Amino acid sequence: SSYFWIKKGDFTDVLALAEKLKNHSHDLMHKAVGWMLREIGNRDFETEFEFLKKHYHTMPRTALRYAIEKFPEELRQEFLKGRI
C-alpha cells in the first residue's frame, strides 16, 4: 500500500513507516523498508539521502543494502563503510 503514496510523490507517511519498521525483528520487513526507501529515491534522491544520513547507522544491513542498491558505487561504499 505504501507504493501508492510513493507513486503520488507523497513520502511523509512512508518515511514515518520506514522509521518505525526499520528495526523490526523480521528480515522480510528489513527488505520491505529498503525497497520503500529505494523507490522514494528513484523519485526524489534528496529525500532518501536525508533519511539515510539520519538513520543508516541504526538500520539493519539488509535494509540499507536494498535502499542504496542503485546509488553510484562510490556513494554506496561510503554508506557501507559508515563514512557519511
C-alpha positions in Angstrom: 0.0 0.0 0.0 2.9 2.4 0.5 3.8 2.2 -3.2 0.5 4.1 -3.9 1.8 7.1 -1.9 5.3 6.8 -3.3 4.0 6.9 -6.9 2.0 10.0 -5.9 5.1 11.7 -4.6 3.7 11.8 -1.0 6.5 10.4 1.1 5.5 11.6 4.6 3.7 8.5 5.8 6.0 6.2 4.0 9.1 7.7 5.7 7.3 7.5 9.1 6.5 3.9 8.4 10.1 3.2 7.4 11.4 4.8 10.5 9.0 2.8 12.7 9.7 -0.6 10.9 13.5 -0.2 10.2 14.4 -2.2 13.3 11.6 -4.8 13.1 12.6 -8.3 14.2 11.8 -10.0 10.9 14.2 -9.8 8.0 11.5 -9.5 5.4 10.5 -6.2 6.9 14.1 -5.1 6.5 13.8 -5.8 2.8 10.5 -4.0 2.6 11.9 -0.9 4.3 14.9 -0.9 2.0 12.6 -1.3 -1.0 10.4 1.6 0.0 13.4 3.8 0.5 14.9 2.8 -2.8 11.6 3.6 -4.6 11.4 7.0 -2.9 15.0 7.6 -4.1 14.0 6.8 -7.6 11.6 9.7 -7.5 13.4 12.1 -5.1 17.0 11.2 -4.3 17.5 14.0 -1.8 14.6 12.8 0.4 16.0 9.3 0.5 19.5 10.5 1.1 18.5 12.7 4.0 16.6 9.9 5.6 19.5 7.5 5.2 22.0 10.1 6.6 19.9 10.2 9.8 19.2 6.5 10.2 21.7 4.4 8.3 23.9 3.7 11.4 20.9 2.1 13.2 19.4 0.3 10.2 19.8 -3.4 9.6 22.4 -4.1 6.9 19.7 -5.7 4.6 17.5 -2.6 4.7 20.5 -0.4 3.9 21.7 -2.6 1.1 18.3 -2.6 -0.6 17.9 1.2 -0.1 21.3 2.0 -1.7 21.2 -0.6 -4.4 21.0 2.0 -7.2 23.4 4.5 -5.7 26.7 5.2 -7.5 29.3 2.7 -6.3 31.4 5.3 -4.5 28.4 6.6 -2.5 27.3 3.0 -1.8 30.7 2.2 -0.3 30.7 5.4 1.8 27.4 4.3 3.4 28.5 0.7 3.8 31.8 1.8 5.5 30.0 4.3 7.8 31.6 7.4 6.3 28.6 9.5 5.6 
